[in-house]
Amino acid sequence: MSSKKRNGTIDFFRFVFSMTVVIFHSNRFAVDIQHTWVPRGTLGVEFFFIVSGFLLGLSLISHPEEKAGLELCEDTYRFLGRKIKGVFPDYAVAFIIAFLAMSFYWTPSTFIDWAEMFVKTIPEFTFLTMAGFPTTAVNGVDWYLSAMFLGLLLIYPLARRKPKYFLYLFAPALAIFLTGAVFFTFNAINAIKVDVGKSDWHYFLYPGMFRALGEMCFGAWLVLPSQKLKELQLTKLGRITCTAVEVGCYLVVLIIMMKMPGKGTADFLLLLCLGIGIMTSFSHQGLLANFMDNKLSAALGKLSLDLFLSNLFWRNLFYKYLEGKDISYQKLMLQYLVLVFATALFIRLISFLIHKSWPSVKSCSKKLLLVQKEQKENGT
């Protein structure tokens, strides 16, 4: 995808919020979470869920036709297939690296131990962690992709069956009640499947699934006001105001992450500001919009997934082998960040090579494994 088809501001903040998650995962190096750089950096995941929902909403606006029956099922498979195909090369490479790295954390001693460890990671590799299947975490951050794909599997058929009903009615209703349920139960939005004061499994889903579904529905609904804003002919003062709102919302979110470590105190404000910021960024009405649409922003946006996938196993290894060493948090952080960036760049390179070579590999595989049309016609 060329950088012209990408939203530079969204790509830039993809990088920013992936870094908040990376830095948050360094909290085990610090005396306590209050002494980390971004105590609530995990809330960067909210940005990605809302953007995923927004992109779903854009696809419904672009293709508003209703589908039903087998056609709806096939369209759902195609939609999810495109989503998974887009991330899978990066994800697979990161998974292999994480598996090898975590073997030093688990220290399997026999082939049977290795085999058992591998079998237990299959639900994670197949994005089924958030469905409830027992798994041994390799990467650890896979829960986000699992929640996103499983969430889309649930809401996309509903959205595609009645696109307008979904955008105008079902999306905002689901967003309100699902996120409200997470707030009510956990007094915070950053619930995944870990114990945060309540039991892990609620009704028929992990809390992280409610979180994903609610925020993706919120993002889908945001397409409507964003499109209205995009259609407006703003004066220079209007565009300055739009820019101030956009930048201000993102700054408020970052301040909440850095300065309010208490659980859930300002999570509702954070979601609201993220929504307004994302909606404004996609409208392209801010003064910085054209400036941000460049190759650097596009590259940072693409790197954000690899950064997200490249950090938790390094954190675990650092903690195991350097615990008790007289090394400052700042020094550990720098070493950790260097390793994360180096790993992310390596994954991006391998993923790029896979994407470039895949058409040739696919064509060659078909010739080797499938009977060709000419062979059928000749009866050979």
QUIZIZI-V240072 format. One record per residue. SS is DSSP state (A for helix, B for strand, O for the rest). D_FIRST is the distance of its C-alpha to the first C-alpha in whole Angstrom. Layout:
# QUIZIZI-V240072
((SS D_FIRST) (SS D_FIRST))
This chain:
# QUIZIZI-V240072
((O 0) (O 4) (A 7) (A 8) (A 7) (O 8) (O 11) (A 13) (A 16) (A 15) (A 13) (A 16) (A 18) (A 16) (A 17) (A 21) (A 21) (A 20) (A 23) (A 26) (A 25) (A 26) (A 29) (A 30) (A 30) (A 33) (A 35) (A 37) (A 38) (O 40) (O 43) (O 42) (A 39) (A 40) (A 40) (O 36) (O 34) (O 32) (O 34) (O 32) (A 29) (A 28) (A 28) (A 24) (A 23) (A 24) (A 21) (A 19) (A 21) (A 21) (A 17) (A 17) (A 20) (A 18) (A 15) (A 18) (A 20) (A 17) (A 16) (A 20) (A 21) (A 18) (O 20) (O 23) (O 25) (O 27) (O 27) (O 30) (A 32) (A 30) (A 27) (A 27) (A 27) (A 24) (A 22) (A 22) (A 22) (A 18) (A 17) (A 18) (A 17) (A 13) (A 14) (A 16) (A 14) (A 11) (A 13) (A 16) (A 15) (A 16) (A 18) (A 20) (A 20) (A 21) (A 24) (A 26) (A 26) (A 27) (A 30) (A 31) (A 32) (A 33) (A 36) (A 37) (A 37) (A 39) (O 41) (O 41) (O 44) (O 45) (A 42) (A 43) (A 42) (A 39) (A 38) (A 39) (A 37) (A 34) (A 35) (A 35) (O 32) (A 30) (A 30) (A 28) (A 26) (O 25) (O 24) (O 28) (A 29) (A 30) (A 31) (O 34) (O 35) (O 36) (O 34) (O 34) (O 32) (O 30) (O 27) (O 28) (O 25) (A 24) (A 26) (A 23) (A 21) (A 24) (A 25) (A 21) (A 21) (A 25) (A 25) (A 22) (A 24) (A 27) (A 26) (A 23) (A 26) (A 28) (A 25) (A 25) (A 28) (O 29) (A 26) (A 28) (A 31) (A 28) (A 27) (A 30) (A 32) (A 31) (A 28) (A 31) (A 34) (A 32) (A 30) (A 34) (A 36) (A 33) (A 33) (A 36) (A 38) (A 36) (A 37) (A 41) (A 41) (A 39) (O 40) (O 36) (O 33) (O 32) (O 33) (O 32) (O 34) (O 36) (O 40) (O 40) (O 43) (O 43) (O 43) (O 39) (B 39) (B 39) (O 40) (O 38) (B 35) (B 34) (A 34) (A 30) (A 29) (A 31) (A 29) (A 26) (A 27) (A 29) (A 26) (A 23) (A 25) (A 26) (A 22) (A 22) (A 25) (A 24) (A 22) (A 25) (A 26) (A 23) (A 23) (A 26) (A 26) (A 23) (A 25) (O 28) (O 29) (O 30) (O 32) (A 31) (A 33) (A 31) (A 28) (A 30) (A 31) (A 28) (A 26) (A 30) (A 29) (A 25) (A 26) (A 30) (A 28) (A 26) (A 29) (A 31) (A 29) (A 29) (A 33) (A 33) (A 32) (A 33) (A 37) (O 38) (O 38) (O 40) (O 39) (O 37) (O 39) (O 36) (A 34) (A 34) (A 34) (A 31) (A 29) (A 30) (A 29) (A 25) (A 25) (A 26) (A 24) (A 21) (A 22) (A 22) (A 19) (A 17) (A 20) (O 19) (O 23) (O 23) (O 24) (O 22) (A 19) (A 18) (A 19) (A 16) (O 13) (O 13) (A 11) (A 14) (A 13) (A 9) (A 11) (A 14) (A 12) (A 10) (A 14) (A 16) (A 15) (A 17) (A 20) (A 20) (A 21) (O 23) (O 26) (A 28) (A 30) (A 30) (A 32) (A 34) (A 35) (A 36) (A 38) (A 40) (A 41) (A 41) (O 43) (O 46) (O 45) (O 46) (O 43) (O 42) (A 39) (A 37) (A 37) (A 36) (A 33) (A 32) (A 33) (A 31) (A 28) (A 28) (A 28) (A 25) (A 23) (A 24) (A 23) (A 19) (A 18) (A 20) (A 18) (A 15) (A 16) (A 17) (A 14) (A 12) (A 15) (A 15) (A 11) (A 12) (A 16) (A 16) (A 16) (A 19) (A 20) (A 20) (A 22) (A 24) (A 25) (A 26) (A 28) (A 30) (A 30) (O 30) (O 33) (O 31) (A 32) (A 34) (A 36) (A 37) (A 38) (A 40) (O 42) (O 41))
